[in-house]
Amino acid sequence: MKLLSILLVLLACNQPSTSSNTTTAASSSTTETLAVHDSIVPPAYDNGKLIKINKSEEEWKNQLSEMAFHVLRKEGTERAFTGKLWDNHQKGTYVCAGCGLPLFSSETKFDSGTGWPSFYQPITKDCIADFEDNSHGMDRTEVECARCGGHQGHVFPDGPPPTGMRYCINSVSLNFVKQ
């Protein structure tokens, strides 16, 4: 059953489609996805490209808690060991708290000792975006949701096998969908 759930999420992330019952057209080039808390909202594609979500700052403020808005939209960070998911050991899928896009599987979660949920790889590289981040006098790589652009955390090259990567993600940036 666990393998079947992971396979369905992988297929959802990699399956191009031109329509989805969870999206409504906002214009010919953008689509807004209805965020469903604690639910997986599979990606939708147009001509092989992930359809992005464009919302105003006010729309994000109305949708997200104050802390989630600070982290997801303003690239903040929650304090270590305070988030609801850093010590979660249940089986399931971690989705973007902004749009429900599946980002990480519990199968790739590990205890990094940092106080934030850590994963050695995303469900698929198509569902995340990474950017150079030189803020605060550090050279690191920022991780965002590829659909809504919500700040998730950072990735570092000091994780476990098989990838050697550590995706250090804010709990408030994620919702958990139990398997």
C-alpha positions in Angstrom: 0.0 0.0 0.0 2.9 2.4 0.9 4.5 1.7 -2.5 1.3 2.3 -4.3 0.7 5.7 -2.5 4.3 6.8 -3.4 3.8 5.7 -7.0 0.5 7.6 -7.3 2.2 10.8 -6.0 5.1 10.4 -8.4 2.8 9.9 -11.3 0.8 12.9 -10.3 3.9 15.1 -10.2 5.2 13.9 -13.6 1.9 13.6 -15.5 1.4 16.5 -17.9 -2.2 17.6 -18.3 -3.9 20.7 -19.6 -6.8 20.8 -17.2 -7.6 19.9 -13.6 -10.7 20.0 -11.5 -8.7 21.8 -8.8 -7.8 24.8 -11.0 -9.7 27.7 -12.5 -8.2 29.9 -15.2 -7.2 33.4 -14.0 -5.8 34.4 -17.4 -4.3 32.7 -20.4 -0.9 32.4 -18.8 -1.7 31.9 -15.1 -3.9 29.6 -13.1 -4.9 29.9 -9.5 -5.2 26.6 -7.6 -7.5 26.2 -4.7 -5.4 25.3 -1.7 -6.8 22.3 0.2 -5.3 22.0 3.6 -3.9 18.6 4.4 -4.7 17.4 0.9 -2.6 16.6 -2.1 -3.3 19.0 -5.1 -1.5 17.4 -8.0 0.3 19.7 -10.4 -1.3 20.8 -13.7 0.8 21.4 -16.8 0.4 23.6 -19.9 2.6 22.6 -22.9 4.8 20.6 -20.5 5.4 23.4 -18.0 4.1 23.5 -14.5 1.2 26.0 -14.2 2.1 28.5 -11.5 -0.1 30.2 -9.0 -0.1 34.0 -8.9 -1.9 35.6 -5.9 -1.7 39.1 -4.4 -0.1 39.6 -1.1 -3.5 40.3 0.4 -4.8 36.9 -0.9 -1.9 35.1 0.7 -2.4 37.0 4.0 -6.1 35.9 4.0 -5.2 32.3 3.3 -2.2 31.8 5.6 -1.5 32.1 9.3 0.7 35.0 10.3 3.7 32.7 10.7 3.1 30.8 7.5 2.8 34.1 5.6 6.1 35.2 7.2 7.9 32.1 6.1 6.3 31.2 2.8 5.9 34.7 1.4 8.6 36.7 3.2 11.3 34.0 3.3 11.4 33.9 7.1 12.4 31.0 9.3 10.6 29.4 12.2 12.6 28.7 15.3 14.1 25.2 15.5 12.2 22.5 17.4 9.0 24.5 17.4 7.2 23.3 14.3 4.5 20.7 14.2 6.3 18.4 11.8 10.0 18.3 12.8 9.5 15.2 14.9 6.7 13.6 12.9 7.3 9.9 12.2 4.1 9.0 10.5 4.0 7.7 6.9 2.6 10.0 4.3 3.3 12.9 2.0 4.5 16.4 2.9 2.7 19.0 0.7 3.2 22.8 0.3 1.2 24.6 2.9 0.4 27.3 0.3 -0.9 25.2 -2.5 -1.0 21.5 -1.7 1.7 20.5 -4.2 3.4 17.2 -3.1 7.0 18.0 -2.2 8.5 15.3 0.0 7.7 11.7 1.1 8.0 10.4 4.6 10.2 7.7 3.1 13.0 10.3 2.5 12.7 12.1 5.9 15.5 11.7 8.4 16.5 13.1 11.8 19.2 15.7 11.0 19.2 17.0 14.6 18.5 20.5 13.4 15.0 20.9 14.7 13.4 21.2 11.3 12.0 18.5 9.0 14.8 17.2 6.9 14.6 15.1 3.7 17.3 13.7 1.4 15.3 14.3 -1.8 12.1 15.7 -3.0 9.4 13.5 -4.5 10.4 14.9 -7.9 12.7 17.7 -8.9 9.8 19.1 -11.0 7.9 20.1 -7.8 10.6 22.2 -6.2 12.7 25.2 -7.4 16.0 26.2 -5.9 17.9 29.5 -6.0 21.2 30.9 -4.9 20.8 32.6 -1.5 23.6 34.8 -0.3 21.7 36.5 2.5 22.9 36.8 6.1 26.6 36.4 5.0 26.1 32.8 3.9 26.2 31.0 0.6 23.3 28.5 0.4 20.6 27.2 -1.8 17.0 28.3 -1.1 14.2 25.8 -1.8 10.8 27.0 -3.0 7.6 25.3 -4.1 7.7 25.3 -7.9 4.0 26.0 -8.2 3.3 28.9 -5.8 6.9 30.1 -5.1 6.4 29.6 -1.3 9.7 29.6 0.6 10.3 26.1 2.1 13.8 26.3 3.5 17.3 25.5 2.2 19.2 22.5 0.8 22.7 21.6 1.9 25.2 19.0 0.7 25.6 17.3 4.1 22.8 14.8 4.1 22.7 11.0 4.2 23.0 8.5 1.3 21.8 7.9 -1.3 21.9 11.6 -2.3 24.1 13.3 0.3 21.6 16.2 0.4 19.7 17.7 3.3 16.6 19.6 2.5 16.1 21.5 5.7 12.4 22.7 5.5 10.2 24.8 7.8 7.3 22.9 9.3 5.0 25.8 8.8 5.7 25.6 5.0 4.3 22.1 4.9 1.1 20.2 5.6 1.2 16.5 6.2 -1.1 14.0 4.4 -1.2 10.8 6.3 -0.9 7.6 4.3 
